[in-house]
Amino acid sequence: MSSNKKRQSLLQMGLFLGIVVFVNILANARLGNFALYRTVDLTEEKRFTLTEGTKNLLRELDEVVYVKVLLDGKLPAELKRLRASTIDILDDFRGMSALVDYDFENPLEGKTEQVNARMEQLSKEGMSPMSFTVVKGAQRDDTPVFPYAIVNYKGRNFSVNLMENQDPTLSSEVVLNNAVSLLEYKLANAIQKLQQVTKPSVLFTQGHGEIIETERADFERSLRKFCNTGTIVLDSVPYINPEISALVVAKPLAAFSEKDKFKIDQYVMNGGKILWLLDMVRMDKDSLFSHPEYIPGDYQLNVEDLLFRYGVRIQPNLVLDLQCSPIFVVTGKQGERQQRQPIAFPYHILTVSNADHPVSKSVAPVNMLFASTIDTAVRTKTPVKKSVLLTTTPRTRLQYLPVRLSLDFLRYIDPVKFDKGPQVLAVALEGTFPSMYENRITTEMQSGLAQLGQTYKSVSTPTRQIVVADGDVAKNKYLKTRDQVIPLGYNEVENFFYANKEFLQNAVEYLLDQNGIIAARGKEVRLRMLDTTRAQGEKSWWQFVNIVFPLLILGIFGSIYGWWRKRRYAGVEKV
């Protein structure tokens, strides 16, 4: 009888082990490009579920995508989590396509000469190291780390900064969480860019006093990584070719003619996309500082009715915010040298980003100079979705034209007067837009279109626009004497870079996105921080639950099992 029981037990154990082995084999098996298993994502924010755009991208791969991640070796704790999250994302990618492969590399491993050569090569390719502090007991070591991934497809490489676009004012936990949230987008976006046979074209309008090439050099340089750039003089072309992927209207100073507006309108009607960077108030720091009193005017750009038709109105005002960047103010002279003092300048706003939109999610503050507010409560004839991208803080003040300005207010800033609440500074528009020239098109306009083989459209195909109530947001400083471009968003007082370039780059990528990859940028991995106060107060209870309670359960189970065995085998023992 005992031998039968032993044989039965061995068979049961063998069957159990066989099932375990079979499940593991099945979990790693594939059918073509697809894994036979599927995970169940039970997280509220669906952090382990790829977006549809990413899935479609991976399904359409026709050659191997190889990802080399430079996160290996001795890493700080926060980067170990980033490394683990990167593995999870790449495993998800590989689960969608067998043509995805990856490996990890420590660029600091090897002989000194090899490491130095490798670091120099990475730096030439735009991958600069970040310094992280590794704590070992009482020792603190500052270690250079390369938080990059190099994506290779069809012999071409695209480098991805896994820690890019992070706000340094945030805690390390939040910064890391933002980096984890953006992993899918950054890697999928890199693959998409490598798949492009021809780069999209982004043109800057000219002919209305827009910022010149040297003033937009840094912004344009960042765009050239994934698209072709150039200029278009609206007055010199009969129409705007719908094949142009996007237009950038960057800080015009002169009015648009009706002909130019009609060209823009029909470009939008044919699915064209526009990034508007507009100043409505004629205001700058030099004007304010060179006059005891200054009365700013407006630019009269003659595009206000066009934007109104599309669903927004830029107000003729200036917005001030207590959350602002500093400037240098001359306070006197010491000999021949000027004495300068940094002072907070409420006209130079540090924006608040909308975390729910892919353009502005995880974007650090953008520095806007003499910005105006945007009214989004404008009805449109067709459905237009309006998404706020950037706002002020609640501590704001508004100055409507006409207004008399002087520097005296800097000496007597009263925080109580900054009570106007959050103000909208940038908006994304998406949908079908109505033409401004419906029921207004002239015979001349119609005949002009007919000569070009074009027909007038009163409603657009689905498209996108972004409106930013500040033209200086895209303007970098240029030192003519040195022929040197100062990076966009740089503040010399703080020696700090604001996120102007990152925001504008995201805006253009949003306009150009055709496959829905940008949706991955809106994914959120929520940071659920431990409530230390509550944890300390409930410490004893949870110690009881985790230590004493399991022992009690085990004791009760043992007692019941012993009682059951006595009853079960009492008759057998008597026999």
CORZI-V639728 format. One record per run of one state. SS is the DSSP state (@ for helix, = for strand, . for the rest). FROM is the first residue (numbers start at 1). TO is the last residue. Records with the same first field share a line. If there is no record, write none. Layout:
# CORZI-V639728
SS->FROM-TO  FROM-TO
This chain:
# CORZI-V639728
.->1-1  29-29  32-33  36-51  60-64  70-76  97-99  105-111  125-129  137-138  146-147  154-155  162-171  182-182  196-199  207-212  216-216  224-226  237-245  251-257  270-273  278-280  283-284  291-293  296-296  299-303  311-312  315-316  322-323  335-336  351-351  354-366  370-373  376-383  392-395  401-403  406-406  411-414  418-423  432-433  435-442  452-458  460-462  469-471  475-477  480-483  486-489  492-495  498-499  513-516  523-531  538-538  575-575
@->2-28  52-59  77-96  112-124  172-181  183-195  213-215  217-223  234-236  258-269  285-290  304-310  407-410  415-417  443-451  472-474  500-512  517-522  532-537  539-574
=->30-31  34-35  65-69  100-104  130-136  139-145  148-153  156-161  200-206  227-233  246-250  274-277  281-282  294-295  297-298  313-314  317-321  324-334  337-350  352-353  367-369  374-375  384-391  396-400  404-405  424-431  434-434  459-459  463-468  478-479  484-485  490-491  496-497
